[in-house]
Amino acid sequence: MSEMPPGLPRHPIGTFAFVGAYAIAFVVLWFAIYLLIYMARQPVTP
């Protein structure tokens, strides 16, 4: 494995950006499904 030049971060910043974007998209889509499908059907109440 080649050596990295000094001054560069150890991990690529783009990787964290992609992981964060997917995490935010997952939360937003889950919340949309929750509101538009589950709440639209009126959840079961005891």
FIDRENTI-154478 format. One line per field, with one value per residue (C-alpha): residue number from 0; residue in one letter; z, y, x. Coordinates in Angstrom, 3 decimals, always signed. Each point is the difference from the previous one (the first is absolute). Example, Ala and Ser with C-alpha at 12.3 -4.5 7.8 and 13.67 -1.06 7.14 Angstrom:
<recs>
n <- (0,1)
res <- (A,S)
up <- (+7.800,-0.660)
north <- (-4.500,+3.440)
east <- (+12.300,+1.370)
</recs>
This chain:
<recs>
n <- (0,1,2,3,4,5,6,7,8,9,10,11,12,13,14,15,16,17,18,19,20,21,22,23,24,25,26,27,28,29,30,31,32,33,34,35,36,37,38,39,40,41,42,43,44,45)
res <- (M,S,E,M,P,P,G,L,P,R,H,P,I,G,T,F,A,F,V,G,A,Y,A,I,A,F,V,V,L,W,F,A,I,Y,L,L,I,Y,M,A,R,Q,P,V,T,P)
up <- (+0.000,-0.910,+2.564,+0.204,-0.323,+3.260,+0.728,-1.400,+2.293,+0.910,-1.325,-3.133,+0.878,-2.918,+1.624,+3.104,-2.173,-1.835,+3.216,+1.562,-3.078,+0.024,+3.732,-0.407,-3.021,+1.978,+2.928,-2.274,-2.024,+3.138,+1.479,-3.266,-0.074,+3.643,-0.577,-3.387,+0.477,+3.687,+1.265,-2.982,+1.044,+3.532,+2.372,+2.328,+3.389,+3.131)
north <- (+0.000,+3.405,+2.659,+2.984,+3.457,+1.933,+2.480,-2.113,-1.354,-3.683,-0.757,+1.391,+2.719,-1.022,-3.382,+1.657,+2.298,-2.976,-1.902,+3.097,+0.655,-3.572,+0.199,+3.252,-1.401,-3.134,+2.022,+2.354,-2.878,-1.971,+3.053,+0.613,-3.611,+0.270,+3.151,-0.800,-3.679,-0.913,+3.207,+0.114,-3.395,+1.241,-2.048,-2.491,+1.487,-2.055)
east <- (+0.000,+1.386,+0.713,-2.349,+1.509,+0.212,-2.782,-2.835,-2.722,+0.222,-3.512,-1.575,-2.509,-2.232,-0.642,-1.421,-2.104,-1.534,-0.670,-1.569,-2.140,-1.291,-0.730,-1.935,-1.884,-0.905,-1.379,-1.954,-1.498,-0.878,-1.737,-1.888,-1.198,-1.011,-2.030,-1.511,-0.835,-0.139,-1.613,-2.373,-1.380,-0.688,+2.155,-1.647,-0.853,-0.694)
</recs>
